[in-house]
Amino acid sequence: MVLAGLLAATVHQAGVARLQAGRIVDLERRRGGLLAGDPAASEETTRRLRAVLDETARAADALDARLLGSVPQELLGADNEAVRERADAFFDLAWYTEEMRATAAAANVELAPREAFGFAVHAEGAPRNEDVARVHRQRERIERLLRLLFAAGPVRLDWIRRERPATDRLAVSGRAEESGAERDYFEPESHLLLRERGTLETLAFQVCFVATGAEVLRTLINGLLADERAWVVRWIEVKPIGDPASSAASAEEQMLAAPPLRVSLLVESVEGRVRSGLPEERS
């Protein structure tokens, strides 16, 4: 009975959609007729054209509502507030991890085994209810940062970390001892953080990667500057790694065989919210 009801509803929806699509075709035909013969510009012609266009837009919106009205908004990628529950957060992080692994593979970026991109503590468990919104915001920012980094062409991602939650620093939840926490968290010196100097709310991250030259770092910083999200690079450390060039090599060969670089950055995402006078949990 239920299946028959669903089938009947589907057939009805399809029929309505066909009628609505037919209306759009008819309206477009009417618009074409109005434009045929290069009509003289006048208030009447403008009014008639605008009326047909408005009716076409309404018909198209109605068709969209018929076709998409029953699809969960999060599946359309249009609602950032879709992740509200622990189960939502768990599956969102699972998707994110696989997506970042695939993106890194496509860019030929080496990863550590079982890389979790800052969320190893949630590989087998969802965030706490009070942490869901914060973790989701962090996930979105880290994804942006990693996509920009992978596009810049590093050789390897060593790690990416987010600030340790205040509850873990105070040992309230005991979560600092969970597996993967040492890979997820870092504790920046307070004087390095932009938010300590003003009224901005920020999320802080630290990323470390290996590159064959400074061009990767330059491309990443340019990408951060051009991104629609406001980023501030607070600290950069660059160190050569690997064995020095062999003394037997010529000077030209030594210049061409520059050692790879390990680059570490402290980056803040400016959230744009004014801080209140109340104590807040840094994320």
C-alpha positions in Angstrom: 0.0 0.0 0.0 2.8 2.4 1.0 4.7 1.6 -2.2 1.6 2.1 -4.3 1.0 5.5 -2.6 4.6 6.6 -3.3 4.4 5.5 -6.9 1.1 7.4 -7.4 2.6 10.5 -5.8 5.7 10.2 -8.0 3.5 9.9 -11.2 1.5 12.9 -10.1 4.6 14.9 -9.4 6.0 14.0 -12.9 2.7 15.1 -14.5 2.7 18.4 -12.7 6.4 18.9 -13.7 5.5 18.3 -17.4 2.7 20.8 -17.3 4.9 23.3 -15.6 7.7 22.8 -18.2 5.1 23.2 -20.9 4.1 26.5 -19.5 7.7 27.7 -19.6 8.1 26.6 -23.2 4.8 28.5 -24.1 6.0 31.6 -22.3 9.3 31.5 -24.1 7.4 31.2 -27.4 5.4 34.3 -26.5 8.5 36.2 -25.6 10.1 35.2 -28.9 6.9 36.5 -30.7 7.1 39.8 -29.0 10.8 40.2 -30.0 10.2 39.1 -33.6 10.3 41.9 -36.1 12.5 44.2 -33.9 9.6 45.9 -32.1 10.0 49.6 -31.5 11.1 50.6 -28.0 8.1 51.9 -26.0 6.7 51.7 -22.5 4.0 49.3 -23.7 6.5 46.9 -25.3 8.7 47.0 -22.2 5.8 46.4 -20.0 4.6 43.4 -22.0 8.1 41.9 -22.2 8.7 42.4 -18.4 5.3 40.7 -17.7 6.2 37.6 -19.7 9.7 37.4 -18.2 8.2 37.7 -14.7 5.7 35.0 -15.4 8.5 32.8 -16.8 10.5 33.2 -13.7 7.6 32.3 -11.5 6.9 29.2 -13.5 10.5 28.2 -13.3 10.6 28.7 -9.6 7.4 26.6 -9.2 9.0 23.8 -11.3 12.1 23.9 -9.1 10.0 23.6 -6.0 8.1 20.6 -7.5 11.3 18.9 -8.4 13.6 19.8 -5.5 11.2 20.5 -2.7 11.5 17.0 -1.1 15.3 16.8 -1.4 17.1 17.5 1.9 18.8 20.8 1.7 22.2 19.5 2.9 22.3 17.2 -0.1 22.1 20.3 -2.4 25.1 21.8 -0.5 23.1 25.0 0.1 22.8 25.0 3.9 25.9 25.3 6.1 23.7 24.9 9.2 22.8 21.3 8.1 25.4 19.9 10.5 23.7 20.3 13.9 23.6 16.8 15.4 26.4 14.5 16.5 25.5 11.9 13.8 25.6 14.7 11.1 29.0 15.8 12.3 30.4 12.2 12.3 29.3 11.5 8.7 30.4 15.0 7.6 33.9 14.4 8.9 34.1 11.0 7.3 33.2 12.5 4.0 35.7 15.3 4.5 38.5 12.9 5.3 37.9 10.8 2.1 37.5 13.9 0.0 40.8 15.4 1.2 42.6 12.1 0.6 41.3 12.0 -2.9 42.3 15.6 -3.5 45.8 15.0 -2.2 46.1 11.9 -4.4 45.0 13.8 -7.5 47.7 16.5 -6.7 50.4 13.8 -6.0 50.8 15.0 -2.4 52.2 12.4 0.0 50.2 11.8 3.2 50.9 10.0 6.5 49.2 6.6 6.9 45.6 7.1 8.1 45.9 10.8 7.8 42.8 12.5 9.3 43.5 16.1 8.5 43.1 17.5 12.0 40.3 15.3 13.2 41.9 12.0 14.2 40.0 12.1 17.6 36.8 11.8 15.7 37.8 8.9 13.4 35.6 6.6 15.4 33.4 8.9 17.4 31.3 12.0 16.9 32.1 15.3 18.6 30.2 16.1 21.8 26.9 17.9 21.4 28.4 21.2 22.6 31.3 20.9 20.2 29.4 20.1 17.0 29.1 23.7 15.7 32.7 24.6 16.5 34.1 21.4 15.0 32.1 22.0 11.8 33.4 25.5 11.5 36.9 24.2 11.9 36.4 21.5 9.3 35.2 24.0 6.8 38.2 26.3 7.4 40.7 23.5 7.2 39.2 22.2 4.0 39.6 25.6 2.4 43.2 25.8 3.6 44.1 22.3 2.4 42.5 22.8 -1.0 44.7 25.9 -1.5 47.8 24.1 -0.3 47.3 21.0 -2.5 46.7 23.3 -5.5 50.1 25.0 -4.8 51.9 21.6 -5.3 53.7 20.6 -2.1 55.5 17.2 -2.0 54.1 16.1 1.3 51.7 17.2 4.0 53.3 16.5 7.4 50.3 17.6 9.5 47.6 20.2 10.0 46.5 21.0 13.5 43.8 23.1 15.3 43.9 24.7 18.7 43.3 22.4 21.6 39.8 23.1 23.1 39.8 24.9 26.4 37.9 22.0 28.0 40.8 19.7 27.2 43.4 22.1 28.4 41.6 22.2 31.7 41.3 18.4 31.8 37.6 18.8 32.2 36.6 16.1 29.7 39.8 14.0 29.7 39.6 14.1 26.0 43.2 15.2 25.6 44.2 11.6 26.2 42.1 10.2 23.4 43.8 8.5 20.5 44.8 11.0 17.8 44.7 14.1 20.0 48.4 14.6 19.7 48.0 14.8 15.9 45.0 17.1 16.0 45.9 19.9 18.5 48.5 22.5 19.1 48.8 25.3 21.6 50.0 28.6 20.1 51.7 31.2 22.1 49.1 33.8 22.9 51.1 36.8 21.7 51.1 35.3 18.2 47.3 35.3 17.9 45.6 38.2 16.2 42.5 38.1 18.4 44.6 38.9 21.5 45.1 42.3 20.0 41.6 43.4 19.2 37.9 42.4 19.2 37.9 39.9 16.4 37.0 36.3 16.8 39.3 33.9 15.0 40.1 30.2 14.5 43.8 29.3 14.5 45.5 26.5 12.6 49.0 25.2 12.1 50.1 23.5 8.9 53.4 21.9 8.1 54.4 20.6 4.6 57.4 19.8 2.5 58.1 21.5 -0.8 60.9 21.6 -3.4 61.0 25.4 -3.4 59.7 28.6 -2.1 57.2 28.9 -5.0 54.7 26.6 -3.2 54.7 28.9 -0.1 54.3 32.0 -2.3 51.4 30.4 -4.2 49.7 29.3 -1.0 49.9 32.8 0.5 48.6 34.4 -2.7 45.7 31.9 -2.6 44.9 32.9 1.0 45.0 36.6 0.1 42.6 36.0 -2.8 40.2 33.7 -0.9 36.8 35.0 0.0 37.4 34.0 3.6 39.7 36.4 5.5 43.0 34.8 6.5 46.0 36.1 8.4 49.4 34.4 8.4 50.8 35.0 11.8 54.1 33.0 11.7 56.2 31.2 9.1 59.2 28.9 9.6 61.2 27.5 6.7 63.9 24.9 7.1 65.9 23.0 4.6 65.8 19.2 5.1 67.7 16.3 3.6 71.4 15.7 3.1 73.6 18.5 1.8 74.8 18.4 -1.8 77.7 16.0 -2.3 81.1 17.8 -2.2 82.0 15.8 -5.4 79.2 17.6 -7.3 79.9 20.6 -9.4 78.8 24.1 -8.3 76.1 24.1 -11.0 74.8 20.7 -9.9 74.7 21.9 -6.2 72.6 24.9 -7.2 70.2 22.7 -9.2 70.0 20.2 -6.3 68.6 22.5 -3.7 67.3 20.6 -0.7 63.6 20.4 -0.1 62.1 22.7 2.5 59.9 22.0 5.5 57.5 24.9 5.9 55.4 25.6 9.0 52.7 28.2 9.2 50.4 29.6 11.9 47.2 30.8 10.2 44.1 32.5 11.6 40.7 32.6 9.9 39.0 35.8 10.8 35.4 35.0 11.7 34.3 38.6 11.9 32.4 38.4 15.2 33.0 40.9 18.0 34.0 39.1 21.2 31.9 39.6 24.3 33.3 40.2 27.7 32.5 36.6 28.7 35.2 33.9 28.8 35.1 31.9 25.6 36.3 28.5 24.5 39.0 28.8 21.9 38.8 26.3 19.1 
